[in-house]
Amino acid sequence: MQRITGTRQHYPWGSTDGIPRVLGEEPTRTPLAEYWFGAHPKAPATLTGGMTLDAHLSQNPDQLGDSGRAEYGDVLPFLLKLLSARTALSIQAHPSRQQAEAGFARENAAGLATDAPNRNYRDDWPKPEAVVALTEFDALCGFRDPTRTQHLFAELGVDATELIVQPLTDGDGIARVFLGILDLGAEAADLIDHVVAAAKDRLDAGIEPGEFANFCDTAITTADDFPGDPGVLAALLLNRVRLNPGEGLALEAGNVHAYLRGTAIEIMSNSDNVLRGGLTTKHIDIDELARVVDFRHQDVDVVTWQPAGAGVWRFPAPFGEFALWRVSETALPAEPSPRIAVSLGEAALVSPDGPLTLGPGQAAFLSAGEPVTVRGEVIVASHGL
């Protein structure tokens, strides 16, 4: 058992107070978007003494366990993060394993450096993910039923948009409309202005809270964050959801999503592969995004912690690379795979070698086969089951 320190990511969309509040620190002057606990080479956690977790595991691969090494090689297969958004994240989707392996090989063959700004695939891993809210957390997730989307645009009353979404209910309508909107480029600006003006008028008129009010708010907030971006219109095709603390989403590869506001725990496979379509100043590749997106409409399945034993709750995310647990005042038996434990308050992990105290936002790496007893409460990331 070893203490690890996360790595800070200062992306422009981050808040200045969300993650510092979890860490028990003062707000930052620059946005602090993510805090990574993992061994991804882009931003690995560090051990006491300064060695990075990925370097430590390369020297001590036995700590990954035989079963994990057999399935994933000498790599920690999951990445745990704190995330806090002040403005919208990009409209994005992530690849499956087959798509990631093919895309990574293709870009390597083209001679693109792995840190090139126009790179889509920075590794050959898939990227399913799950997010669990620590505060109220607003997100866009998956395509809304096309009939409902047409109704919402009709209720907004901007004639030009009703023509754009008319094909939604055709067989390939969602793909045609979504990709057509993203291809509008600068032509979208005037239309977005009309949509935002209509949305403000409707909200100012005092409409009831609900789906249409959320639809209007999505238009206004995304346009404030990214004026004139076609992603503002594309976002209106997606389900809007507000998560309360403890609620979350499990997102399979291909799910189009964008986080809007709030602070959360995020866990994913050990990947930084993101295909973006809008609401960003980063690299956008609409053609590649189209290859990975699941264009089926789907309702949002909000899930929460499920009891899994005395003092143990599991977040229901059906992925092999990772699982997420909440553990309080109980013994954690030895597992054949490694784990990372993060405290959101005051906690301690007691092993045969002695206790390790954890303050807010502090973390520990538990090697495969290591039993501990939890005092207080921690969030634990592990291999999936």
Residue pairs with C-beta under 8 A, 6 or more apart in sequence:
1 349
1 351
1 353
1 356
1 364
1 365
1 366
1 367
1 370
1 372
2 47
2 48
2 56
2 364
2 365
3 47
3 48
3 356
3 358
3 362
3 363
3 364
4 37
4 45
4 46
4 47
4 53
4 340
4 363
4 364
4 365
5 45
5 46
5 47
5 362
5 363
6 35
6 36
6 37
6 45
6 82
6 361
6 363
7 35
7 36
7 43
7 44
7 45
7 46
8 19
8 32
8 34
8 35
9 32
9 33
9 34
9 35
9 36
9 43
10 30
10 31
10 32
10 33
11 31
11 33
11 34
12 31
12 33
12 87
12 281
13 31
13 33
13 85
13 86
13 87
13 88
13 89
13 225
14 31
14 32
14 33
14 34
14 84
14 85
14 86
15 31
15 32
15 33
15 84
15 85
15 86
15 263
16 27
16 28
16 29
16 30
16 31
16 32
16 86
17 27
17 28
17 84
18 32
18 84
18 85
18 86
18 135
18 262
18 263
19 32
19 33
19 34
19 35
19 82
19 83
19 84
19 263
19 361
20 26
20 27
20 28
20 32
21 263
22 82
22 134
22 263
22 344
22 360
22 361
23 35
23 360
23 361
24 359
24 360
24 361
31 86
32 84
33 83
33 84
33 85
34 81
34 82
34 83
34 84
34 266
35 81
35 82
35 361
36 43
36 44
36 45
36 79
36 80
36 81
37 45
37 79
37 80
37 81
37 340
37 342
37 363
37 381
38 44
38 45
38 53
38 76
38 78
38 79
38 80
38 81
38 270
38 340
39 45
39 52
39 53
39 54
39 57
39 75
39 76
39 79
39 270
40 54
40 79
40 123
40 270
40 271
40 272
41 54
42 122
42 272
44 52
44 53
44 54
44 55
45 52
45 53
45 363
45 365
46 52
46 53
47 53
47 56
47 365
53 76
53 365
54 76
56 63
57 63
57 64
57 74
57 75
57 76
58 74
60 367
61 69
61 74
62 367
62 368
63 338
63 367
63 368
64 72
64 74
64 75
64 76
64 337
64 338
64 367
64 368
65 335
65 336
65 337
65 338
65 367
65 368
65 369
66 336
66 368
67 336
67 337
67 383
68 77
68 336
68 337
68 338
68 368
68 383
71 77
71 320
72 321
75 270
76 270
76 338
77 269
77 270
77 320
77 321
77 322
77 383
78 267
78 268
78 269
78 270
78 321
78 322
78 340
78 381
78 382
78 383
79 267
79 268
79 269
79 270
79 271
80 265
80 266
80 267
80 324
80 340
80 342
80 379
80 381
81 265
81 266
81 267
81 268
82 134
82 263
82 264
82 265
82 266
82 361
83 131
83 259
83 263
83 264
83 265
83 266
84 262
84 263
84 264
85 259
85 260
85 261
85 262
85 263
86 261
87 225
87 261
88 221
88 222
88 225
88 226
88 235
88 258
88 259
88 260
88 261
88 279
89 258
89 259
89 260
89 279
89 280
90 231
90 258
90 274
90 276
90 277
90 278
90 279
90 280
90 282
91 140
91 231
91 234
91 235
91 238
91 256
91 257
91 258
91 276
91 277
91 278
91 279
91 280
92 256
92 257
92 258
92 274
92 275
92 276
92 277
92 289
93 253
93 254
93 255
93 256
93 257
93 275
93 277
93 289
93 292
93 293
93 294
94 126
94 127
94 128
94 129
94 251
94 253
94 254
94 255
94 268
94 271
94 273
94 274
94 275
94 292
95 103
95 121
95 126
95 127
95 253
95 254
95 273
95 275
95 292
96 126
96 253
96 254
96 292
97 125
97 126
97 253
99 126
99 253
99 291
99 292
100 121
100 123
100 124
100 125
100 126
100 127
100 271
100 273
101 124
103 120
103 121
103 273
103 288
104 121
104 122
104 123
104 124
104 273
105 124
106 121
107 119
107 120
107 121
112 118
112 119
113 119
114 122
114 123
115 122
117 282
117 283
118 283
118 285
119 283
120 273
120 274
120 275
120 283
120 285
120 288
121 273
122 271
122 272
122 273
123 270
123 271
123 272
123 273
125 269
125 270
125 271
125 273
126 253
126 269
126 271
126 273
126 321
127 253
127 268
127 269
127 271
127 272
127 273
127 274
128 250
128 251
128 252
128 253
128 268
128 269
128 317
128 319
128 321
129 250
129 251
129 266
129 267
129 268
129 269
130 248
130 249
130 250
130 251
130 266
130 267
130 268
130 315
130 317
130 319
130 322
130 324
131 137
131 139
131 243
131 248
131 249
131 251
131 259
131 264
131 265
131 266
132 243
132 246
132 247
132 248
132 264
132 265
132 266
132 305
132 315
132 324
133 243
133 244
133 245
133 246
133 247
133 248
133 262
133 263
133 264
134 245
134 262
134 263
134 264
134 265
134 344
135 245
135 262
135 263
135 264
136 242
136 243
136 244
136 245
136 261
136 262
137 242
137 243
137 247
137 259
137 261
137 262
137 263
137 264
138 240
138 241
138 242
138 243
138 259
138 260
138 261
138 262
139 240
139 241
139 242
139 243
139 249
139 257
139 258
139 259
139 260
140 218
140 235
140 238
140 239
140 240
140 241
140 256
140 257
140 258
140 259
140 260
141 238
141 239
141 241
141 249
141 251
141 255
141 256
141 257
141 300
142 238
142 239
142 255
142 256
142 257
142 294
142 297
142 298
142 299
142 300
143 149
143 174
143 178
143 237
143 238
143 239
143 256
143 295
143 296
143 297
143 298
144 152
144 237
144 238
144 239
144 297
145 297
145 299
146 165
146 168
146 169
146 173
146 174
146 297
147 168
147 169
148 211
149 165
149 168
149 236
149 237
150 162
150 165
150 166
150 168
150 169
152 211
152 212
152 215
152 236
153 161
153 162
153 165
153 236
154 162
155 202
155 212
156 195
156 198
156 199
156 202
156 215
156 216
157 198
158 191
158 194
158 195
158 198
160 191
160 194
161 191
161 194
161 195
161 233
164 177
164 180
164 181
164 233
165 177
165 237
167 173
167 176
167 177
168 174
168 177
168 237
170 176
172 295
174 237
174 295
174 296
174 297
175 290
175 293
175 295
177 237
178 234
178 237
178 256
178 293
178 295
179 286
179 290
181 188
181 230
181 233
181 234
181 237
182 230
182 231
182 234
182 277
182 278
182 286
182 289
183 230
183 286
184 191
184 230
184 233
185 230
186 228
188 228
188 229
188 230
188 232
188 233
189 227
189 228
191 233
192 219
192 223
192 227
192 228
192 229
192 230
192 232
192 233
195 219
195 223
195 232
195 233
195 236
196 219
196 220
196 223
196 232
199 215
199 216
199 217
199 219
199 220
200 216
200 220
202 212
202 216
203 213
203 216
203 217
203 220
207 213
207 216
211 240
214 240
214 242
215 236
215 240
217 240
218 235
218 236
218 240
218 260
219 232
219 235
219 236
221 260
221 261
222 229
222 231
222 232
222 235
222 260
222 279
223 229
223 232
225 279
226 232
226 278
226 279
226 280
229 278
229 279
230 278
231 258
231 277
231 278
231 279
231 280
232 278
232 279
234 277
234 278
235 258
235 278
235 279
238 256
238 257
238 258
239 298
239 299
239 300
241 249
241 300
241 302
243 249
243 262
243 264
243 302
246 304
246 305
247 302
247 303
247 304
248 264
248 302
248 303
248 304
248 315
249 257
249 300
249 301
249 302
249 303
250 301
250 303
250 315
250 316
250 317
250 318
250 319
251 257
252 294
253 292
253 294
254 292
254 293
254 294
255 294
256 277
256 293
256 294
258 279
265 324
265 342
265 379
267 317
267 322
267 324
267 381
268 321
268 322
269 319
269 321
269 322
270 321
275 285
275 288
275 289
275 292
275 293
276 282
276 283
276 284
276 285
276 289
277 284
277 286
277 289
278 284
303 315
303 316
303 317
304 315
305 313
305 314
305 315
305 326
306 313
306 314
306 315
306 316
307 313
308 314
308 325
309 330
310 330
311 327
311 328
311 329
311 330
311 374
312 325
312 326
312 327
312 328
312 330
313 325
313 326
313 327
314 323
314 324
314 325
314 326
315 323
315 324
315 325
315 326
317 323
317 324
317 384
318 384
319 384
320 383
320 384
321 383
321 384
322 381
322 382
322 383
322 384
323 381
323 382
323 383
323 384
323 385
324 379
324 380
324 381
325 379
325 380
325 381
325 382
326 377
326 378
326 379
326 380
327 341
327 374
327 377
327 378
327 379
327 380
328 374
328 376
328 377
328 378
329 374
329 375
329 376
329 377
330 373
330 374
331 371
331 372
331 373
331 374
332 339
332 366
332 371
332 372
332 373
332 374
332 380
333 371
334 369
334 370
334 371
335 368
335 369
335 382
336 368
336 369
337 368
337 382
337 383
338 365
338 366
338 367
338 368
338 382
338 383
339 365
339 366
339 380
339 381
339 382
340 363
340 364
340 365
340 366
340 380
340 381
340 382
341 349
341 358
341 363
341 364
341 366
341 372
341 374
341 378
341 379
341 380
341 381
342 358
342 361
342 362
342 363
342 378
342 379
342 380
342 381
343 358
343 359
343 360
343 361
343 362
343 363
343 376
343 377
343 378
343 379
344 360
344 361
344 377
344 378
344 379
345 360
345 376
345 377
346 357
346 358
346 359
346 360
346 376
347 357
347 358
347 374
347 375
347 376
347 377
347 378
348 355
348 356
348 357
348 358
348 374
348 375
348 376
349 355
349 356
349 358
349 364
349 366
349 372
349 373
349 374
349 375
349 378
350 356
350 372
350 373
350 374
350 375
351 370
351 371
351 372
351 373
352 371
355 375
356 364
358 364
358 376
358 378
366 372
